[in-house]
Structures are given as C-alpha cells and as structure tokens.
Amino acid sequence: METENTKEILNHHLTAFGDNNLDEILKDYTEQSLIFTNDGTIQGLAKIKEFFDRLFRLIPKGSSFEMIQLSVSNNVAHMIWKSSSEKAIINFGTDTFFMADQKILFHTVAADIRIL
C-alpha cells in the first residue's frame, strides 16, 4: 500500500475520531483488526466499538487536540499527540497504525491519561 492510501485511511480515522462517530470509526477496521493498548489487546468490531465508546466519554467532540508529530511511510503511520477535556487530560499519547487492504489491521495506542 502506498503512502497516499495510508494518509487517506488515517485522515478518515482522525475525522471520525474528532466527530466521535463510532459508525465511521468502525469502517476503518475489520473483525481481524487488533488494537494493542495499555490494558491488553482488543479484537473484533464489537470490542473496538466498546474501546472507542469509552474513549469518546473521556475525549468528547470539541475537546482540545494537538498533533505533535505525524509520520507516514508506505502502509504505516505513527503519531504523537495530546488532548484535554473537562473529563481528562492526556499530556502524551501515541498511536501506530499498520494498514492493509484499505483497513487498519494493527493499531497500537498508549496514553498518559489523567481523569479529572
């Protein structure tokens, strides 16, 4: 997969995330997709939906979000970011995405979340 395709998938994902749109987020994943988190591995659309639903409660639409670094090469994207809302402060977050067949196949996420 070329870098432009990876950027397109990532842009869709980030837009859906910013809109807290679960239906659009799920379009980026498959039943085989894996998300690696601080709390373990998540697989399948139902579990991925639960993960993002919990995250959207901490970072609702309209929260502050700053992309600190974004690197994309071939079918891999890596970002470092921070965010804050009335419910949480995330001074450091990092995600890595591995894309295949126009979907996110593997996604790692780690964040230092302070719940208010």
N, C-alpha and C positions, 0 to 999 in steps of 0.2 A: 504494500500500500504506500502510496506516495505521501509526502508531507502535506500537500494541499488537502487530500482526503482526510487526513488526521486532523488538520485545523478545522475543517468543516464539521466533523463529528464533535470536536471539542467545543466549537462555537455553539452548536445546538445544545450541548450539555450545559454549558455555562449560562446560556439564555434561559433554558428551562429551570435551572437551579435558581437563578435570580428571580424568576417569576414564581418560584415554589410550585411548579407544575409537575406533579407526580406522573401524570399520563405521558407527558413529553419526555421526562427523565427516563421512564421505562423503555421508551423506543430506542434508547442508546444501548440497551443491554439485551442479553438472551438468557434462557434458562441455565445455560452453561457458564455464564459470566460469573466471575469471582471478584469480590471486594475484600481486600485484606485490611483489617482495622486494628486499633489498639485492643479491642475486645475479642478478636478472633476473625475467622473467615465467614463471609456471607455468600451464599449461592442461591440462585433462582430468583425469578421476578417477584414472588411474594415476599421473600426476605429482603430483597433490595428495596422494595416499596416501604417496608417497615423501617428500614435503616434511614431512608430519606425523610419519611414522615417524622421520625424523632428529631432528625437534624433540622427540619424546617420549623419545628417548635422552638428550637434554640436560636435559629437564624431566620426569622420570618422575612417575607418580602419587604423590601425597603430598608433592610439592615445595611450598615456600612460594610463595604467590602473593598479591599485593596489588593490588587495583584502586584506582588513584589517582584516576581520573576516568572517568566514563561519560556520554556524551551521545547521546541518540536523538531523531531528528526525522524524521517520515514514514518513508521507506524507507532511511535512512542511520543508521548507528551508528558512534561513534568512542570509543575507549578508550585510556587511558594506564595502564600497569601496570608492575610489577616482579616478579621471581621469582628464586628461588635453589634450588639442589640441590647434591648432592655433586659434580656434574659441571660445573656452570656457575652463573655469577652474571649476572643481567640487571638492571642498575640502572635501565634505561629501555627500555620497549617501547611501541609504539603500533600500533594497528590501526584501519582504517576499513573498514566493510562497506557495500556497496550491495546491497540486496535487491530481487529481482523474482520474481514467480510462486512465492512461498514458499521461495525458494532464495537463497543468496549468489551473486550474479552477478559482482561485483567485490570484491576484498579486498586492501587494502594492508597490509603489515606491515613494520615496521622495528624493530630492537632492537640495543642495545649489549650484545653477548654476550661475556662473559669465560669461556673454557673453562678449567676447573681441571685 
